[in-house]
Amino acid sequence: MKGTTLLFAYGTLADGRAPRAVRRALARAARPVGRAWLPADLYRLGVYPGAVPRPGAPRLEGVLLALPRDPRLWRLLDRYEDVHPEAPARGEFRRERVVVRRLPGDRPVEAWMYVWNARRGGRGRAPRLARGAHGRPRAARPILKGPARGRPT
């Protein structure tokens, strides 16, 4: 995978609900390399999910995509996910390096992930409202509780 990097996709980037321009760019550039998981709290933010990795959280499964290190592609994805690299706290999501477990076998690999930029309060829970490029403010509710297995939503 020389010249590529991995993206752990768990929401609209994984299930084909992203806008047409994003879907086309991924169809041209991305190479699916399998499934993976990590422990994360998953929140419903209206019609799309947001995940926050946390040790001990339920298992969130997603798709690993090998992407070229093309800055134009990453800018397109960052724009779609409302990521502001120069001011990460401003965006609805931030792009972070995470360690995921490849399926089958649970082999650890490092990948980029779009993490919901929740302001944590109390025991690491997300705030009640989310706001960002994907739409108007919405109530944020956990989707997964306990040892449930997450699926791309």
TORSE-54533 format. One line per 4 residues: number of its first residue (from 0); for each residue x, y, z of N, C-alpha, C. Coordinates in nm, 3 decimals. Each point is the difference from the previous one (the first is absolute). Layout:
NUM> X,Y,Z,X,Y,Z,X,Y,Z ~ ... $
end
This chain:
0> 0.083,-0.119,0.000,-0.083,0.119,0.000,0.087,0.125,0.000 ~ 0.111,-0.008,-0.070,0.089,0.115,-0.008,-0.072,0.117,-0.067 ~ 0.016,0.118,0.057,-0.067,0.118,-0.056,-0.146,0.011,0.039 ~ -0.046,-0.090,0.089,-0.138,0.006,0.046,-0.003,0.009,0.151 $
4> -0.115,0.033,0.051,-0.023,0.003,0.144,-0.139,-0.055,0.023 ~ -0.026,-0.051,0.120,-0.129,-0.061,0.030,-0.095,0.099,0.065 ~ -0.128,-0.014,-0.035,-0.109,0.075,0.062,-0.098,-0.100,0.057 ~ -0.035,0.014,0.127,-0.105,-0.080,0.063,-0.130,0.075,-0.019 $
8> -0.089,-0.053,-0.085,-0.127,0.065,-0.030,-0.113,-0.077,0.067 ~ -0.089,0.072,0.069,-0.107,-0.066,0.075,-0.137,0.059,-0.027 ~ -0.012,0.103,-0.076,-0.130,0.065,-0.022,-0.029,0.020,-0.146 ~ -0.030,0.123,-0.038,-0.040,0.027,-0.138,0.113,-0.025,-0.099 $
12> 0.125,0.006,0.044,0.111,-0.033,-0.089,0.006,-0.151,-0.025 ~ -0.055,-0.079,0.091,0.005,-0.146,-0.013,-0.120,-0.057,-0.073 ~ -0.113,0.069,0.007,-0.123,-0.060,-0.052,-0.056,0.065,-0.126 ~ 0.075,0.092,-0.060,-0.043,0.058,-0.126,-0.103,0.111,0.010 $
16> -0.019,0.059,0.119,-0.097,0.109,0.014,0.066,0.138,-0.006 ~ 0.129,0.006,-0.027,0.069,0.129,-0.013,-0.047,0.068,-0.130 ~ 0.023,0.129,-0.013,-0.038,0.069,-0.124,0.069,-0.060,-0.123 ~ -0.059,0.021,-0.114,0.049,-0.059,-0.124,0.147,0.028,-0.026 $
20> 0.046,0.122,0.020,0.141,0.034,-0.027,0.093,-0.082,0.089 ~ -0.039,-0.021,0.124,0.082,-0.078,0.093,-0.003,-0.147,-0.040 ~ -0.119,-0.051,-0.033,-0.011,-0.141,-0.044,0.084,-0.025,-0.125 ~ -0.003,0.094,-0.096,0.079,-0.016,-0.123,0.149,-0.001,0.030 $
24> 0.043,0.093,0.086,0.143,0.008,0.034,0.044,-0.130,0.068 ~ -0.082,-0.053,0.090,0.035,-0.125,0.068,-0.002,-0.117,-0.098 ~ -0.097,-0.001,-0.092,-0.007,-0.109,-0.099,0.126,-0.003,-0.086 ~ 0.054,0.118,-0.032,0.121,0.008,-0.082,0.126,-0.036,0.080 $
28> 0.005,0.044,0.124,0.127,-0.004,0.074,0.009,-0.108,0.107 ~ -0.111,-0.036,0.063,0.004,-0.090,0.116,0.004,-0.146,-0.043 ~ 0.072,-0.076,0.079,0.004,-0.145,-0.019,-0.039,-0.063,0.134 ~ -0.120,-0.064,0.006,-0.039,-0.065,0.125,0.098,-0.113,0.032 $
32> 0.045,-0.004,0.126,0.096,-0.103,0.040,-0.054,-0.088,0.112 ~ -0.127,0.013,0.033,-0.060,-0.087,0.101,-0.074,0.076,0.107 ~ -0.041,-0.075,0.098,-0.075,0.056,0.113,0.093,0.012,0.121 ~ -0.040,0.087,0.092,0.077,0.020,0.122,-0.095,0.049,0.109 $
36> 0.052,0.009,0.121,-0.080,0.050,0.112,0.089,0.071,0.101 ~ -0.063,0.079,0.085,0.065,0.060,0.115,-0.107,0.030,0.103 ~ 0.038,0.018,0.127,-0.099,0.037,0.101,-0.032,0.149,-0.013 ~ -0.129,0.031,-0.018,-0.040,0.140,-0.018,-0.146,0.018,0.038 $
40> -0.031,0.116,0.053,-0.139,0.039,0.021,-0.050,0.056,-0.132 ~ -0.116,-0.046,-0.044,-0.058,0.041,-0.127,-0.126,0.081,0.029 ~ -0.010,0.117,-0.063,-0.112,0.091,0.022,-0.073,0.025,-0.130 ~ -0.132,0.011,0.010,-0.084,0.036,-0.114,-0.008,0.153,-0.003 $
44> 0.049,0.058,-0.108,0.002,0.146,-0.016,-0.096,0.037,-0.112 ~ -0.125,-0.033,0.016,-0.096,0.019,-0.108,0.006,-0.120,-0.092 ~ 0.034,0.022,-0.127,-0.001,-0.109,-0.098,0.136,-0.067,-0.017 ~ 0.098,0.037,0.077,0.134,-0.060,-0.009,0.053,-0.021,0.141 $
48> 0.097,-0.091,0.015,0.056,-0.027,0.132,0.128,0.078,0.027 ~ 0.034,0.007,0.126,0.129,0.053,0.044,0.055,-0.095,0.105 ~ 0.127,-0.029,-0.007,0.061,-0.095,0.094,0.112,0.068,0.077 ~ 0.015,-0.044,0.125,0.107,0.049,0.087,0.068,-0.124,0.060 $
52> 0.124,-0.031,-0.045,0.069,-0.117,0.056,0.019,0.015,0.151 ~ -0.019,-0.114,0.068,0.017,0.000,0.146,0.028,-0.143,0.045 ~ 0.109,-0.022,0.074,0.025,-0.135,0.052,-0.120,-0.047,0.082 ~ -0.038,-0.124,-0.021,-0.112,-0.057,0.073,-0.136,0.028,-0.062 $
56> -0.004,0.080,-0.105,-0.127,0.030,-0.069,-0.042,-0.121,-0.082 ~ -0.125,0.000,-0.047,-0.043,-0.110,-0.088,0.084,-0.006,-0.127 ~ -0.002,-0.114,-0.061,0.075,-0.024,-0.123,-0.070,0.067,-0.118 ~ 0.072,0.085,-0.071,-0.052,0.067,-0.120,0.072,-0.059,-0.121 $
60> -0.075,-0.062,-0.090,0.058,-0.057,-0.121,-0.011,0.098,-0.115 ~ 0.099,-0.005,-0.088,0.000,0.085,-0.118,0.082,-0.063,-0.110 ~ 0.025,0.078,-0.103,0.071,-0.045,-0.118,0.136,0.070,-0.005 ~ 0.102,-0.074,-0.036,0.133,0.059,-0.022,0.015,0.029,-0.148 $
64> 0.034,0.124,-0.031,0.023,0.042,-0.138,0.145,0.042,-0.015 ~ 0.067,-0.049,-0.102,0.135,0.047,-0.033,-0.017,0.117,-0.096 ~ 0.052,0.115,0.040,-0.013,0.123,-0.080,0.138,0.053,-0.035 ~ 0.012,0.061,-0.118,0.128,0.061,-0.034,0.025,0.121,0.089 $
68> 0.124,0.037,0.010,0.037,0.118,0.080,-0.015,0.126,-0.083 ~ -0.112,0.012,-0.068,-0.032,0.113,-0.088,-0.063,0.111,0.084 ~ 0.067,0.113,0.016,-0.055,0.107,0.084,-0.137,0.049,-0.046 ~ -0.028,-0.005,-0.131,-0.131,0.045,-0.050,-0.111,-0.091,0.052 $
72> 0.023,-0.131,-0.001,-0.100,-0.094,0.050,-0.025,0.023,0.148 ~ 0.109,0.014,0.078,-0.016,0.020,0.144,-0.068,0.133,0.031 ~ 0.028,0.104,-0.080,-0.071,0.128,0.021,-0.149,-0.016,-0.027 ~ -0.036,-0.075,-0.104,-0.141,-0.024,-0.031,-0.068,-0.074,0.116 $
76> 0.064,-0.106,0.050,-0.058,-0.074,0.111,-0.008,0.086,0.126 ~ 0.105,0.075,0.029,-0.002,0.088,0.117,-0.111,0.105,-0.011 ~ -0.018,0.056,-0.119,-0.107,0.099,-0.019,-0.136,-0.064,0.025 ~ -0.021,-0.119,-0.056,-0.127,-0.070,0.021,-0.025,-0.028,0.148 $
80> 0.103,-0.040,0.072,-0.014,-0.033,0.142,0.009,0.123,0.091 ~ 0.013,0.118,-0.057,0.011,0.126,0.076,0.120,-0.003,0.094 ~ 0.115,-0.038,-0.056,0.127,-0.005,0.074,0.075,0.128,-0.032 ~ 0.056,0.063,0.102,0.082,0.120,-0.013,0.138,-0.030,0.056 $
84> 0.093,-0.048,-0.084,0.132,-0.039,0.051,0.072,0.113,0.074 ~ -0.022,0.124,-0.042,0.067,0.113,0.064,-0.061,0.034,0.136 ~ -0.123,-0.042,0.025,-0.069,0.024,0.127,-0.094,-0.118,0.027 ~ 0.053,-0.115,0.043,-0.079,-0.123,0.012,-0.127,0.013,0.085 $
88> 0.000,0.085,0.101,-0.117,0.013,0.085,-0.118,0.067,-0.071 ~ 0.026,0.068,-0.112,-0.107,0.069,-0.073,-0.091,-0.093,-0.077 ~ 0.052,-0.110,-0.049,-0.077,-0.089,-0.087,-0.092,-0.092,0.076 ~ -0.097,-0.056,-0.073,-0.088,-0.098,0.060,0.074,-0.131,0.024 $
92> 0.097,-0.030,-0.087,0.083,-0.118,0.013,0.146,0.042,-0.004 ~ 0.087,-0.089,0.044,0.144,0.019,-0.015,0.055,-0.132,-0.053 ~ 0.106,0.009,-0.077,0.062,-0.122,-0.053,0.113,-0.039,0.093 ~ -0.006,-0.123,0.053,0.098,-0.049,0.097,0.056,-0.134,-0.044 $
96> 0.123,-0.027,0.042,0.058,-0.133,-0.019,-0.048,-0.086,0.115 ~ -0.048,-0.119,-0.033,-0.049,-0.094,0.100,0.057,-0.138,-0.032 ~ -0.003,-0.088,0.098,0.036,-0.139,-0.022,-0.130,-0.079,-0.005 ~ -0.022,-0.068,-0.112,-0.117,-0.085,-0.017,0.046,-0.145,-0.009 $
100> -0.093,-0.091,0.014,0.028,-0.144,-0.008,-0.060,-0.054,-0.129 ~ 0.086,-0.052,-0.087,-0.048,-0.056,-0.128,-0.074,-0.130,0.023 ~ -0.103,-0.020,-0.079,-0.077,-0.125,0.004,0.029,-0.080,-0.126 ~ 0.010,-0.130,0.009,0.006,-0.079,0.123,0.139,0.007,0.062 $
104> 0.011,-0.045,0.121,0.129,-0.013,0.065,0.037,0.107,0.100 ~ -0.068,0.113,-0.002,0.025,0.108,0.097,0.142,0.056,-0.004 ~ 0.066,-0.005,-0.116,0.135,0.057,-0.012,-0.009,0.152,0.008 ~ 0.076,0.066,0.089,-0.008,0.146,0.011,0.069,0.070,-0.118 $
108> -0.066,0.104,-0.051,0.058,0.084,-0.104,-0.038,0.144,0.031 ~ 0.083,0.091,-0.047,-0.027,0.143,0.020,-0.075,0.053,-0.122 ~ -0.099,0.085,0.027,-0.080,0.058,-0.108,-0.049,0.138,0.042 ~ -0.036,0.081,-0.098,-0.068,0.126,0.029,-0.146,-0.031,0.028 $
112> -0.062,0.085,0.080,-0.143,-0.012,0.031,-0.057,0.139,0.019 ~ -0.122,0.021,-0.046,-0.069,0.126,0.028,-0.074,-0.018,0.132 ~ 0.047,0.072,0.102,-0.050,-0.009,0.137,-0.091,0.119,0.025 ~ -0.118,-0.027,0.057,-0.092,0.108,0.032,0.065,0.091,0.102 $
116> -0.007,0.128,-0.022,0.065,0.098,0.085,-0.089,0.037,0.118 ~ -0.042,-0.100,0.075,-0.086,0.023,0.116,0.078,0.066,0.112 ~ -0.061,0.098,0.062,0.059,0.053,0.124,-0.042,-0.096,0.109 ~ 0.097,-0.058,0.062,-0.033,-0.102,0.099,-0.037,0.063,0.134 $
120> -0.101,-0.056,0.059,-0.045,0.044,0.131,-0.030,-0.121,0.084 ~ 0.021,0.008,0.127,-0.028,-0.113,0.087,0.092,-0.115,-0.031 ~ -0.057,-0.118,-0.021,0.078,-0.122,-0.020,0.033,-0.022,-0.147 ~ 0.049,0.100,-0.070,0.040,-0.019,-0.138,-0.116,-0.002,-0.096 $
124> -0.118,0.043,0.042,-0.116,-0.001,-0.088,-0.003,0.125,-0.086 ~ -0.062,-0.011,-0.113,-0.010,0.111,-0.093,-0.105,0.100,0.047 ~ 0.007,0.122,-0.051,-0.099,0.101,0.038,-0.137,-0.034,-0.057 ~ -0.101,0.067,0.048,-0.135,-0.026,-0.046,-0.026,0.052,-0.141 $
128> 0.074,0.098,-0.045,-0.022,0.055,-0.134,0.126,-0.009,-0.083 ~ -0.019,-0.024,-0.128,0.110,0.000,-0.096,-0.034,0.101,-0.109 ~ 0.099,0.068,-0.050,-0.022,0.102,-0.103,0.114,-0.012,-0.100 ~ -0.029,0.016,-0.126,0.109,-0.006,-0.096,-0.046,0.008,-0.143 $
132> 0.091,-0.032,-0.090,-0.023,0.015,-0.143,-0.107,-0.093,-0.053 ~ -0.027,-0.110,0.071,-0.098,-0.095,-0.050,-0.143,0.047,0.021 ~ -0.023,0.107,0.072,-0.137,0.046,0.018,-0.020,0.081,0.126 ~ -0.127,0.017,0.036,-0.037,0.079,0.117,0.033,-0.072,0.131 $
136> -0.007,0.072,0.113,0.026,-0.066,0.128,-0.096,-0.117,0.022 ~ 0.050,-0.107,0.058,-0.080,-0.119,0.026,0.036,-0.057,0.137 ~ -0.095,-0.068,0.057,0.029,-0.070,0.125,0.093,-0.116,-0.029 ~ 0.101,-0.016,0.082,0.094,-0.112,-0.016,-0.038,-0.108,0.100 $
140> -0.032,-0.118,-0.052,-0.038,-0.112,0.085,0.093,-0.116,-0.028 ~ 0.048,-0.069,0.105,0.082,-0.118,-0.026,-0.080,-0.104,-0.077 ~ 0.063,-0.063,-0.097,-0.065,-0.106,-0.076,0.030,-0.134,0.066 ~ 0.124,-0.019,0.039,0.041,-0.128,0.058,0.017,0.013,0.150 $
144> -0.047,-0.100,0.070,0.022,-0.008,0.144,0.040,-0.142,0.032 ~ 0.091,-0.016,0.093,0.041,-0.134,0.039,0.087,-0.067,-0.104 ~ 0.004,-0.133,0.001,0.095,-0.072,-0.088,-0.055,-0.025,-0.140 ~ -0.091,0.084,-0.050,-0.057,-0.021,-0.132,0.105,0.023,-0.109 $
148> -0.022,-0.059,-0.114,0.090,0.015,-0.115,-0.056,0.108,-0.090 ~ 0.082,0.097,-0.034,-0.044,0.107,-0.090,0.016,-0.040,-0.144 ~ -0.082,0.054,-0.084,0.008,-0.020,-0.144,0.004,0.136,-0.065 ~ 0.059,0.013,-0.118,-0.005,0.128,-0.068,-0.145,0.045,-0.013 $
152> -0.026,0.126,0.033,-0.137,0.048,-0.008,-0.012,0.115,-0.094 $
end
